[in-house]
Amino acid sequence: SANPDELVTERQSRSAQADDDADWGFTVRAVAVDTDGARMLARAAFSQLVGWAPSLVGRTFSKVSHDGAEPVREDTTLKPSLFFAEDDYSVRSWRA
């Protein structure tokens, strides 16, 4: 299920509510048959996500930010092997 990484609330005496502020983190995995392809797909995702803000009725979102990337890795357990790059992103949400 899609749940935020953290619900932010000023009230410590109650459970977090659905309309509390929330920080969302997510990882995009780019998979290709070679390192160049994995890098190309990761760059394409980066260019589409960074600076974009999701929209949902009743909520306001910050623009998506890039939080880091892993080097391209090879998965040799597959034949033929595949290459993948992982980039981490985050966005903040609050009640509109």
N, C-alpha and C positions, 0 to 999 in steps of 0.2 A: 504494500500500500504506500501511497505517497504521503509522507509525514515530514514536517520540517526537522532539521537537525537540532534546532533549539527554539523553544518558545520563550519569549522575553516578556516578563511581567514585573511590575513594581510591587505587586502584592505577593508576599512570600507565604501568606497564611491561606492561600487557596491554590487549587490546581490550575494549570494553564488552561485558558479557554481558546476556542477556535478563532475569536476575533482579536487575540493578543498579537503583538508584533512577533515576527518569526524570521529566522535566518535559515535559508535553504542552501544546501551545498549539493552539487552533483558532478559526476565524472562523465566525460565523453570519451569513448574508446573508438579510435580510428583503426580499422583493420584492412590490410592490403597484402598483396603477394610479394611486395618488396618494401624496403625502408623508404624509398622515395615516395611510393604511393601512400604509405601510412602518414608521412609528414605532410603530403599534399592535402589529404583528407582532414588532418588535424588543423592545418592552416585555414581550410575552408570553413570548418566549424567555428574556429576562433573569430574569423571575420564576420560571420553571421550572428554570433552570440554577444560578443563584447560590445557594450554600449546600448544593446537592445533591452527594453523593459517589457516583461510579460504584462498582460492585462486580464483582469477578472473583475466582474461586477462586484462592488462592495469592498475591493482591496486596492491598495496602491503598492507598486513595486519600485524598487531602485533599479537602476540599470545593472545588467549582468556584469560581473567583474571576473577576471581570470586570476586564479589563485596559485597557479603553478602547473608544471608539466613533468612527466617522466620521460626519460630517453626512450627512443623506439626500441622495442624488445622483440625477439624472435620466439615464437612458440614452436619448438621442435617436436612436440608430441604429436603434431599433425603431419600428415604426408600428402601433398607437399606442405612444408612449414609455412606459417603465416606470420606477418609482422604487425605489431600494434603499438600505438602511441596513446597515452592517457593524459588528458588535461582536466584539471579541476577548476570549477566555476562556482560562483555563489551569487545570491540575490537576497535582498531583504524585503519583507512584506509587512504591511500594517493596514489597519482598517481605514477605509477611505473617509 
